[in-house]
């Protein structure tokens, strides 16, 4: 397909804009500021709990995090409900509560903004630290993740931080900076426990004894931090209480996960541990190919697979959690062939995973199909299996992909409208990727 000089010029300008880290950084910082301002301006809302009525801020998650440090200092149980202060439970480690002591001295508007900017900065730092990718590829990853990043920031979640720490650990391992790399993985684990699976990346690097030693060292150090504020007996009580909370939570939830998808589509209620075990076994299958460990693309695809796996096999995965998975999807997209199947998978992930929680997406489709049938998770599940397939059966021949003919879809229903938009986005994405490469 021939392009006019004007089209070539526009594509060149778009490419240069995406490749400019300063522009991407400012976009993210502005989105972070916008998310903070929005949360603050929304004010408070009335919550009914049992026979009582409470006024809670709309930035509820931040208040949960901030209150945890005060509760820790006062010797309270971190893992019980405090309806007079906030909704829901604190579901993080005591170490994370200590970390939020920094924010407890700040007014809410300043602390919330700082928390959002920290999340944003760590993800930017992590993506731009990835070796062997050019600035355009890094910028494209961040642009693709922008909507999911905004969703997480609007919910004051720590998911950008988790994604950033795991990616940063990979970049540091690639540079043999083992001390800081292990700190990133241990830190992510003490924020959300599933961060511990980042240790699978150790398989690719020499001096595993050093990686193990550093990991144990950081674990003991970070684990002991709450002891500056509480005694050992209280710490044991909190750990026990934390375990009970996670156990109860595990039993009642499916989330936007493989387990939730199987339950909503097929009515299957298999043991969650069994499904996770199958998922872990499937994740490890490509890693049998030890000879491929020397290939950077294979290692980066493993990181991509890990980021998606952590979410789709997480029974507590929420909409805001999918910034972690979509970061993995974006890395896969950069590395993959721009074949019809890959572009189609990405377009559906962009629509169903990223756009479905937004006001751009029809509310009736979201309420009647996306949420009940866990469609937010479904494209990421498919992409994860495609990554595993590609890692095992590496394709050696690159074939040219012709664009599909445009199809006119009548507006008979919202479902046919979705199909039409998907097809047109597929054609647009395919042509764009071919021309920008």
C-alpha positions, 0 to 999 in steps of 0.5 A: 500500500503506497502512502502519500508524502503527507501520510508519511510525514504524519506517521513520522511525526507520530512515531517521533512523538511516541519516541520522545520520553519527555512527552510520554512522561508529561502525559503520565504526570498530567494523568496522575495529577488529573486522577488526584484532583478528580478523587479530591473534588469528588468529596465524600459519600454516605455509607450504611454499615449495619445500623450506622451511617458514615461519611467516607471520602471517595478516595477510600483506598488511600484512606485505608492505606494511610490509616493503617500506619496509625492503627499499627502504632496504636497496637490495633488489629490492622485486619478488622473493619473500621467503618467509622474511617473507611470501607473495606479491609486493609489487605497488605502487610504490616511493612506496607503500613509502615511505608505509609507512615510517610503519608500520614503526616501530610494532608490528604490532598498532598499525600494522595497526589504524592502516592499517585505520582510515586506509582506513576514514576516507578512505572515510567522508570521501569519501562524506560529502563528496559534494555534492547528496546528503542525509545519508540517501543518503550513509548508505545508500551506506555501509550497502550497502558495509559488507560489502565494506568489511569484506572488504577490511579483513579482507584488509588491502587498500588498496581502501577507500583507492583508492575513497575517493581517487577519490570525494574527487577528484570532490567536490573537483573539484565544489568547484573545489578542483583542487590537492587533487583532482589530488593525490588522483588522483595518490596513488591512481595511485601506490598502484594504477596504475589510479587514473590513469583518474580523470583522465577526470573532468577532462572536466567541469570548466573550466581543464583547463590548470590540472588538467593542470599540477597533475597533472604537478606532483604526479606529479613530486613524488610520483614523486621521493619514493623518491629520498630513500632510494635513488639514481637507478640503483636507482630505474630498476632497481626501475621495470624490475623492477616492469614485469616483475612486472606483465607476468608477472602480466598474462599468467597471470591473469583474476581476477573480471573480464569476461575471467574471466567470458568465459573461464569461461562461454563459453571465450573467450580473447580478448586482454586488451588488446582486451577492455579497449579495448572496455570503454574505448570503451563507457565513453566512449560516454556522454561524447560527450554534451557537453551533459549535462556540466552535469547533476550526476547525469550527472557522478556516474553517470560516477563510478559507472561509472568505479568499476565499470569499474576493477574489472570490466576488471581482470584482477587483481580479487580479492574484496576489490577489489569494495569499489570496484565496490560503491561505484559500484553504491551510488551508481548505486542512489541515483540510479536509478529504483527500477524492477523491473529496477534493484532486481533487479540490485541484489539480485543484486549484493548476494547474489552480489558482497557476500554470496557470500564470507561465511559467510552464503552456502552454501559449496557454492554458492560453491565450485561456482558463484560462484568457477568461474563468476565470479558475483561479477563478473557482477551488476556487469557487468550494472549497468555496462552498465545505467548506460551505457544509462541515461546514453545513453538517459535515461528521462524518464517515471517509472512507478509500480512494483507489487510482485511477488506473493510466490512460494513456492519449495520447498527442492528444492536450493540453487539454488532456495533462492537463487532464492527468497531473491532474489525475496523480497529483491527484493520487500522492497527494492522496498517499502522503497525506495518507502516510504523515499523 
